[in-house]
Amino acid sequence: MRNTAELTKRLGVDIDPETLRLALTHRSYAYEKGGIPTNERLEFLGDSVLGLSVTDALYRDNPTLSEGELAKRRSAVVSTKALAGVARTLDLGSYVLLGQGEKLTNGRDKASILADTMEAVIGAAYLSRGIETARAMVMRLIGPLLTDSAVLGNGTDWKTRIQETAAAGRLGAIDYRVEGTGPDHARTFTARLLIGGVEYGSGRGPSKKEAEQTAAAESWVALAAGAPGPVHGGTHASSPPAGS
């Protein structure tokens, strides 16, 4: 493992060394080392600290925005893509402890691994230095994204968007069919999106979340384009509502 002094300097927080090491321990590495603890619990904790910090800032800085718009902006800023971008500026990937399989498949630059590790590091900062220090770190590293139009546009929550579109057009129930292939430490997921029993789109990704988001985006584009039928034949229940 690389010396983490430079990483600690970039983070601006003196995180307990053992806690930071845990935050950098991916499950693929833990598996190869006989099942040692992974960073997944810290990721869970960091996700909550991140969500609170971003939500609080959005609420205070945007008094005229609706709840729906605030939620969309939060989703964009805490998205896998956005967090991975922040992690790359920190060169976080070079510090992550990975198994051999992930190393061989460029795991150090996988968006899902980078984003999850970023959340784990936030959790580690919280445990080591408390909520105020952790929130200050979040705002220093991720706060600039709150006013970045490119991030806000690219971070669209397609699952929410397709849910709203399907409901408005009375297209029927939404159903994601997800399948995973490959070993546990390097799985690839494929998601198919059915609306009212009809398939409209599909997507792939290193996590179920990313695969479902891609499938939702593809489906929304098909609906917005007024496609005459679903992706694999048949007919749509109806056209998307105007302005969707």
Backbone torsions as a table, in degrees:
resi	resn	phi	psi	omega
1	MET	NA	136.1	179.0
2	ARG	-64.0	152.4	173.4
3	ASN	-62.6	128.6	-172.6
4	THR	-91.8	8.9	-178.1
5	ALA	-59.5	-43.2	-179.6
6	GLU	-67.4	-39.1	177.8
7	LEU	-63.2	-44.5	178.6
8	THR	-59.4	-39.2	178.6
9	LYS	-63.5	-43.2	179.8
10	ARG	-66.4	-36.1	179.0
11	LEU	-70.6	-30.1	-179.0
12	GLY	76.2	17.9	-179.8
13	VAL	-136.3	132.8	178.7
14	ASP	-85.1	87.6	-177.6
15	ILE	-84.2	138.9	176.3
16	ASP	-50.6	127.3	-174.4
17	PRO	-54.0	-44.5	-178.6
18	GLU	-67.8	-37.3	178.1
19	THR	-67.8	-39.1	177.9
20	LEU	-66.0	-40.8	178.1
21	ARG	-60.3	-41.7	178.5
22	LEU	-62.9	-40.1	179.6
23	ALA	-63.1	-24.5	-178.1
24	LEU	-97.2	3.6	-176.3
25	THR	-92.9	103.5	178.4
26	HIS	-76.8	153.2	-176.5
27	ARG	-61.9	-27.1	179.0
28	SER	-66.1	-38.1	177.1
29	TYR	-69.9	-44.6	-179.4
30	ALA	-60.2	-39.4	179.7
31	TYR	-62.4	-44.4	-178.7
32	GLU	-69.8	-21.2	-179.7
33	LYS	-96.3	17.8	174.7
34	GLY	88.3	20.0	175.9
35	GLY	88.3	34.3	176.0
36	ILE	-70.0	164.8	-178.8
37	PRO	-58.6	146.1	178.8
38	THR	-108.2	178.6	-179.7
39	ASN	-87.2	8.2	-172.4
40	GLU	-67.9	-35.0	177.6
41	ARG	-69.2	-39.3	176.3
42	LEU	-66.3	-35.6	176.2
43	GLU	-60.6	-44.1	178.4
44	PHE	-59.4	-44.8	179.6
45	LEU	-66.8	-46.7	-178.5
46	GLY	-62.9	-33.3	177.8
47	ASP	-58.9	-40.9	179.8
48	SER	-69.5	-41.6	178.2
49	VAL	-63.7	-43.2	177.7
50	LEU	-60.8	-48.3	-178.6
51	GLY	-60.4	-43.6	179.2
52	LEU	-63.7	-45.3	-177.3
53	SER	-62.4	-46.5	-178.4
54	VAL	-69.2	-43.2	-179.3
55	THR	-62.3	-43.5	179.7
56	ASP	-61.3	-44.6	-179.6
57	ALA	-65.5	-42.9	179.4
58	LEU	-62.6	-43.9	-178.3
59	TYR	-62.7	-45.8	-176.4
60	ARG	-72.2	-35.5	-173.8
61	ASP	-89.2	-10.2	-176.0
62	ASN	-132.1	68.7	-174.7
63	PRO	-64.9	-16.0	-177.3
64	THR	-100.9	-6.7	-177.8
65	LEU	-77.8	144.2	178.1
66	SER	-74.8	165.2	178.1
67	GLU	-59.0	-39.8	-179.2
68	GLY	-64.3	-41.2	179.8
69	GLU	-69.9	-37.8	176.2
70	LEU	-61.1	-42.3	-179.4
71	ALA	-64.0	-39.7	179.5
72	LYS	-65.7	-40.7	179.9
73	ARG	-67.3	-40.7	178.0
74	ARG	-62.2	-43.9	-179.9
75	SER	-59.4	-39.1	-179.6
76	ALA	-66.4	-43.5	-174.7
77	VAL	-72.1	-32.6	-178.9
78	VAL	-99.5	12.9	-179.6
79	SER	-67.9	160.4	178.1
80	THR	-57.1	-43.2	-178.1
81	LYS	-62.9	-45.6	-178.1
82	ALA	-66.0	-45.4	-179.4
83	LEU	-65.3	-37.5	178.2
84	ALA	-63.9	-37.3	177.8
85	GLY	-61.9	-43.0	177.6
86	VAL	-63.6	-43.9	-179.8
87	ALA	-59.6	-37.7	179.8
88	ARG	-66.9	-34.5	178.4
89	THR	-66.4	-25.5	178.5
90	LEU	-89.5	-5.5	-172.8
91	ASP	57.7	36.7	-175.6
92	LEU	-63.2	-34.1	-176.7
93	GLY	-58.6	-31.7	-177.7
94	SER	-73.1	-12.3	179.9
95	TYR	-100.3	-13.2	-175.2
96	VAL	-70.6	136.2	176.6
97	LEU	-85.6	113.2	-175.1
98	LEU	-121.2	153.3	172.5
99	GLY	-74.8	166.7	-176.8
100	GLN	-60.7	-37.2	-179.6
101	GLY	-61.8	-44.8	178.9
102	GLU	-67.4	-36.1	177.5
103	LYS	-61.2	-41.2	-177.1
104	LEU	-72.7	-20.4	-179.2
105	THR	-108.0	29.0	176.5
106	ASN	59.0	40.0	-179.0
107	GLY	-60.7	-25.6	-178.3
108	ARG	-67.5	-14.5	179.8
109	ASP	-118.5	10.5	178.0
110	LYS	-73.4	129.9	-176.9
111	ALA	-58.3	-40.7	-177.0
112	SER	-65.4	-41.9	179.7
113	ILE	-67.7	-43.5	180.0
114	LEU	-63.2	-44.5	-179.0
115	ALA	-65.8	-43.8	179.4
116	ASP	-63.1	-40.6	179.7
117	THR	-67.7	-37.4	177.3
118	MET	-59.3	-43.3	178.0
119	GLU	-64.9	-39.2	179.0
120	ALA	-64.5	-38.3	178.3
121	VAL	-65.4	-37.7	176.1
122	ILE	-62.8	-41.8	176.8
123	GLY	-62.6	-38.7	179.1
124	ALA	-66.3	-39.5	178.0
125	ALA	-63.5	-39.7	178.6
126	TYR	-63.4	-46.5	-179.5
127	LEU	-64.9	-37.9	-175.8
128	SER	-78.8	-38.3	-170.5
129	ARG	-127.7	-0.7	176.3
130	GLY	93.5	170.2	-171.6
131	ILE	-65.4	-42.0	-175.6
132	GLU	-66.1	-41.8	178.0
133	THR	-66.2	-41.1	179.3
134	ALA	-64.1	-42.8	179.0
135	ARG	-64.9	-38.9	178.4
136	ALA	-63.1	-38.9	177.8
137	MET	-65.3	-43.4	178.8
138	VAL	-58.6	-47.4	-177.1
139	MET	-68.4	-32.0	178.8
140	ARG	-69.7	-40.5	-175.8
141	LEU	-89.5	-38.6	-172.4
142	ILE	-110.2	-21.2	-179.6
143	GLY	-51.6	-40.9	-179.7
144	PRO	-58.0	-24.2	-179.8
145	LEU	-69.6	-19.5	-177.2
146	LEU	-65.1	-20.5	178.7
147	THR	-120.4	15.2	179.9
148	ASP	-90.9	107.0	-175.3
149	SER	-62.2	-33.0	179.4
150	ALA	-65.4	-43.3	178.9
151	VAL	-65.8	-44.4	-178.0
152	LEU	-63.4	-33.5	179.1
153	GLY	-77.4	-41.1	-176.9
154	ASN	-76.4	-16.2	-175.7
155	GLY	-93.6	22.2	-179.1
156	THR	-52.8	133.6	176.5
157	ASP	-84.1	93.1	-174.3
158	TRP	-67.8	-28.6	178.7
159	LYS	-65.7	-40.9	176.9
160	THR	-68.4	-42.3	-178.6
161	ARG	-61.4	-43.8	-178.6
162	ILE	-70.4	-32.4	177.2
163	GLN	-63.3	-44.4	179.3
164	GLU	-65.2	-41.6	-179.3
165	THR	-65.9	-43.9	179.8
166	ALA	-64.2	-40.1	180.0
167	ALA	-67.0	-43.5	-178.8
168	ALA	-65.0	-35.1	-179.6
169	GLY	-91.2	1.7	-178.9
170	ARG	50.8	49.7	-176.5
171	LEU	-85.2	-13.4	-180.0
172	GLY	114.0	-179.4	-176.3
173	ALA	-69.7	145.8	178.0
174	ILE	-95.4	135.2	-177.4
175	ASP	-140.4	119.3	176.4
176	TYR	-96.1	126.1	176.2
177	ARG	-106.9	109.3	-173.3
178	VAL	-115.3	134.5	176.3
179	GLU	-128.1	142.8	178.8
180	GLY	-116.5	143.6	177.4
181	THR	-131.4	155.7	178.0
182	GLY	95.8	170.8	-179.5
183	PRO	-67.3	162.1	-176.2
184	ASP	-56.0	-36.5	-175.7
185	HIS	-83.8	-6.0	-178.8
186	ALA	-148.5	51.2	-177.2
187	ARG	-81.7	149.6	173.2
188	THR	-119.5	135.1	-176.5
189	PHE	-113.1	141.7	175.5
190	THR	-120.5	128.3	-179.1
191	ALA	-119.3	136.7	172.8
192	ARG	-115.8	134.9	-178.9
193	LEU	-107.1	120.0	176.9
194	LEU	-110.7	135.2	176.1
195	ILE	-122.9	118.6	-176.1
196	GLY	61.1	31.1	179.2
197	GLY	83.1	0.8	-178.0
198	VAL	-110.9	132.4	-179.5
199	GLU	-81.3	127.3	-178.1
200	TYR	-112.8	-21.4	-177.8
201	GLY	-168.6	167.2	177.9
202	SER	-145.7	163.6	179.5
203	GLY	-159.9	159.8	178.8
204	ARG	-126.9	156.9	178.3
205	GLY	-176.5	168.6	179.5
206	PRO	-77.6	-2.5	176.9
207	SER	-142.8	158.6	177.8
208	LYS	-59.9	-40.7	-177.9
209	LYS	-59.6	-47.6	-178.6
210	GLU	-67.1	-38.9	178.8
211	ALA	-64.0	-42.3	179.4
212	GLU	-67.5	-38.9	178.1
213	GLN	-63.2	-42.1	179.6
214	THR	-65.2	-41.2	177.9
215	ALA	-64.0	-39.8	179.4
216	ALA	-66.5	-41.1	179.4
217	ALA	-63.1	-44.6	179.6
218	GLU	-63.0	-39.8	-179.7
219	SER	-67.6	-41.2	-179.6
220	TRP	-64.2	-40.7	178.0
221	VAL	-61.8	-42.0	179.1
222	ALA	-62.4	-43.4	179.4
223	LEU	-67.3	-43.8	-178.7
224	ALA	-64.4	-29.6	179.5
225	ALA	-80.7	-5.7	179.6
226	GLY	68.6	35.7	-179.4
227	ALA	-54.4	137.5	-177.2
228	PRO	-68.9	-16.0	-178.5
229	GLY	-157.3	171.4	179.7
230	PRO	-69.6	174.0	-175.5
231	VAL	-58.0	-37.1	-174.8
232	HIS	-117.0	42.8	174.9
233	GLY	95.2	166.9	-179.2
234	GLY	92.6	-164.4	-179.4
235	THR	-132.6	150.8	176.4
236	HIS	-72.3	154.3	176.6
237	ALA	-67.3	-34.4	178.2
238	SER	-168.2	169.8	176.7
239	SER	-79.4	157.0	178.5
240	PRO	-67.2	151.8	179.6
241	PRO	-64.5	150.1	-179.6
242	ALA	-59.2	138.3	176.5
243	GLY	82.5	2.3	179.9
244	SER	-82.2	NA	NA
